[in-house]
Amino acid sequence: FPVTIPVDRLVLTASSGYHLIDYKVSPMKKSESELLASYQTQMELYVAAVKAMLGETSSVAISASLIQISPEGVVEVPVPIDLQKIQLQIEKLAQLAAAITSKESGTPNPGDHCRFCEFRSMCSSVLVR
């Protein structure tokens, strides 16, 4: 099924590759490990989307980075890209999406990300917290 993703910036590099950039604005500076823990999967999915757009047989290099903007300054964090890992994640997410859409029960995974979920008001796991 088609998926639409909002990429902040996709740059054609001098070597004819692509570099994905995602800007993160926060009131406090986060460490590189905190940023990668929070956003690496998102960036890997973006890379997979660009790869799909270019065609699976494309050998174009794709790199990615997060740019954190906070009162302490601007920091660029390179995101490691492992295309095999990305493919496994996509398959896992596709299985999860199929289970959810077929109304099979799933295991809730409440966390900070729940703050942004449009189903927050209906989720018993979030309401219990």
C-alpha positions as a Markdown table, in Angstrom:
| # | Residue | x | y | z |
|---|---|---|---|---|
| 1 | Phe | 0.0 | 0.0 | 0.0 |
| 2 | Pro | 1.2 | 3.5 | -0.7 |
| 3 | Val | 2.8 | 5.5 | 2.0 |
| 4 | Thr | 3.5 | 9.2 | 2.1 |
| 5 | Ile | 6.4 | 10.6 | 4.1 |
| 6 | Pro | 7.3 | 14.2 | 4.8 |
| 7 | Val | 11.0 | 14.4 | 4.2 |
| 8 | Asp | 12.5 | 17.7 | 5.5 |
| 9 | Arg | 15.2 | 17.9 | 2.9 |
| 10 | Leu | 16.6 | 15.6 | 0.1 |
| 11 | Val | 19.9 | 16.9 | -1.4 |
| 12 | Leu | 21.5 | 15.7 | -4.6 |
| 13 | Thr | 25.2 | 15.4 | -3.7 |
| 14 | Ala | 28.1 | 16.3 | -5.9 |
| 15 | Ser | 28.8 | 12.6 | -6.4 |
| 16 | Ser | 25.2 | 12.1 | -7.8 |
| 17 | Gly | 24.0 | 10.4 | -4.6 |
| 18 | Tyr | 21.4 | 11.6 | -2.2 |
| 19 | His | 21.6 | 12.9 | 1.4 |
| 20 | Leu | 18.5 | 12.9 | 3.5 |
| 21 | Ile | 18.3 | 15.6 | 6.3 |
| 22 | Asp | 15.7 | 15.7 | 9.0 |
| 23 | Tyr | 15.6 | 18.8 | 11.3 |
| 24 | Lys | 14.8 | 18.3 | 15.0 |
| 25 | Val | 14.0 | 21.4 | 17.1 |
| 26 | Ser | 14.1 | 20.9 | 20.8 |
| 27 | Pro | 14.2 | 23.1 | 23.9 |
| 28 | Met | 17.2 | 21.1 | 25.3 |
| 29 | Lys | 20.2 | 19.6 | 23.5 |
| 30 | Lys | 20.0 | 15.8 | 23.2 |
| 31 | Ser | 23.0 | 13.6 | 23.0 |
| 32 | Glu | 23.8 | 11.8 | 19.7 |
| 33 | Ser | 22.8 | 8.5 | 21.2 |
| 34 | Glu | 19.4 | 9.9 | 22.3 |
| 35 | Leu | 18.7 | 11.3 | 18.9 |
| 36 | Leu | 19.7 | 8.0 | 17.2 |
| 37 | Ala | 17.6 | 6.0 | 19.6 |
| 38 | Ser | 14.6 | 8.2 | 18.9 |
| 39 | Tyr | 14.9 | 8.8 | 15.2 |
| 40 | Gln | 17.1 | 6.2 | 13.5 |
| 41 | Thr | 14.2 | 3.9 | 12.5 |
| 42 | Gln | 12.4 | 7.0 | 11.0 |
| 43 | Met | 15.5 | 7.9 | 9.0 |
| 44 | Glu | 16.0 | 4.3 | 7.8 |
| 45 | Leu | 12.4 | 4.2 | 6.5 |
| 46 | Tyr | 13.0 | 7.5 | 4.7 |
| 47 | Val | 16.1 | 5.9 | 3.0 |
| 48 | Ala | 14.0 | 2.9 | 2.0 |
| 49 | Ala | 11.4 | 5.2 | 0.5 |
| 50 | Val | 14.0 | 7.1 | -1.5 |
| 51 | Lys | 15.5 | 3.8 | -2.6 |
| 52 | Ala | 12.1 | 2.6 | -3.7 |
| 53 | Met | 11.5 | 5.9 | -5.6 |
| 54 | Leu | 14.8 | 5.4 | -7.4 |
| 55 | Gly | 14.2 | 1.7 | -8.1 |
| 56 | Glu | 15.4 | -1.3 | -6.2 |
| 57 | Thr | 18.2 | -1.9 | -8.7 |
| 58 | Ser | 19.6 | 1.6 | -8.3 |
| 59 | Ser | 23.2 | 1.7 | -6.9 |
| 60 | Val | 22.9 | 5.4 | -6.0 |
| 61 | Ala | 24.5 | 6.1 | -2.6 |
| 62 | Ile | 22.1 | 7.4 | 0.0 |
| 63 | Ser | 23.2 | 8.9 | 3.3 |
| 64 | Ala | 21.3 | 10.6 | 6.1 |
| 65 | Ser | 21.7 | 12.9 | 9.0 |
| 66 | Leu | 19.7 | 14.5 | 11.8 |
| 67 | Ile | 20.2 | 18.2 | 12.4 |
| 68 | Gln | 19.3 | 19.2 | 16.0 |
| 69 | Ile | 18.5 | 22.8 | 16.6 |
| 70 | Ser | 18.4 | 23.8 | 20.3 |
| 71 | Pro | 19.2 | 26.9 | 22.4 |
| 72 | Glu | 22.7 | 25.5 | 22.8 |
| 73 | Gly | 23.3 | 25.5 | 19.0 |
| 74 | Val | 23.0 | 23.4 | 15.9 |
| 75 | Val | 24.5 | 19.9 | 15.8 |
| 76 | Glu | 24.6 | 17.5 | 12.8 |
| 77 | Val | 24.4 | 13.7 | 13.6 |
| 78 | Pro | 25.2 | 11.3 | 10.9 |
| 79 | Val | 22.7 | 8.3 | 10.8 |
| 80 | Pro | 24.3 | 4.9 | 10.1 |
| 81 | Ile | 22.4 | 3.2 | 7.2 |
| 82 | Asp | 22.2 | -0.6 | 7.0 |
| 83 | Leu | 20.0 | -1.5 | 4.0 |
| 84 | Gln | 19.6 | -5.1 | 5.1 |
| 85 | Lys | 18.4 | -4.1 | 8.5 |
| 86 | Ile | 16.0 | -1.6 | 6.9 |
| 87 | Gln | 14.4 | -4.3 | 4.7 |
| 88 | Leu | 13.9 | -6.5 | 7.8 |
| 89 | Gln | 12.3 | -3.6 | 9.6 |
| 90 | Ile | 9.9 | -2.9 | 6.7 |
| 91 | Glu | 8.8 | -6.6 | 6.6 |
| 92 | Lys | 8.2 | -6.5 | 10.3 |
| 93 | Leu | 6.2 | -3.3 | 10.1 |
| 94 | Ala | 4.2 | -4.6 | 7.2 |
| 95 | Gln | 3.3 | -7.7 | 9.3 |
| 96 | Leu | 2.3 | -5.5 | 12.2 |
| 97 | Ala | 0.2 | -3.2 | 9.9 |
| 98 | Ala | -1.5 | -6.3 | 8.5 |
| 99 | Ala | -2.3 | -7.5 | 12.0 |
| 100 | Ile | -3.7 | -4.2 | 13.0 |
| 101 | Thr | -5.8 | -3.7 | 9.9 |
| 102 | Ser | -7.2 | -7.2 | 10.2 |
| 103 | Lys | -8.2 | -6.3 | 13.8 |
| 104 | Glu | -6.0 | -8.9 | 15.4 |
| 105 | Ser | -5.1 | -7.9 | 18.9 |
| 106 | Gly | -1.7 | -6.4 | 19.4 |
| 107 | Thr | 0.5 | -5.6 | 22.3 |
| 108 | Pro | 0.4 | -1.9 | 23.2 |
| 109 | Asn | 3.8 | -0.2 | 23.4 |
| 110 | Pro | 3.1 | 3.0 | 25.3 |
| 111 | Gly | 5.8 | 5.6 | 25.7 |
| 112 | Asp | 6.7 | 9.2 | 25.0 |
| 113 | His | 5.7 | 8.8 | 21.4 |
| 114 | Cys | 2.1 | 8.5 | 22.6 |
| 115 | Arg | 2.0 | 12.2 | 23.1 |
| 116 | Phe | 1.7 | 12.6 | 19.3 |
| 117 | Cys | -0.7 | 9.8 | 18.5 |
| 118 | Glu | -4.1 | 10.8 | 17.1 |
| 119 | Phe | -5.7 | 7.8 | 18.9 |
| 120 | Arg | -4.4 | 8.8 | 22.3 |
| 121 | Ser | -7.9 | 9.6 | 23.6 |
| 122 | Met | -9.1 | 6.1 | 22.7 |
| 123 | Cys | -6.1 | 4.0 | 23.9 |
| 124 | Ser | -6.6 | 2.3 | 27.3 |
| 125 | Ser | -2.8 | 1.8 | 27.7 |
| 126 | Val | -2.2 | 5.5 | 27.5 |
| 127 | Leu | -5.1 | 6.4 | 29.8 |
| 128 | Val | -3.7 | 4.1 | 32.5 |
| 129 | Arg | -0.4 | 5.9 | 32.6 |
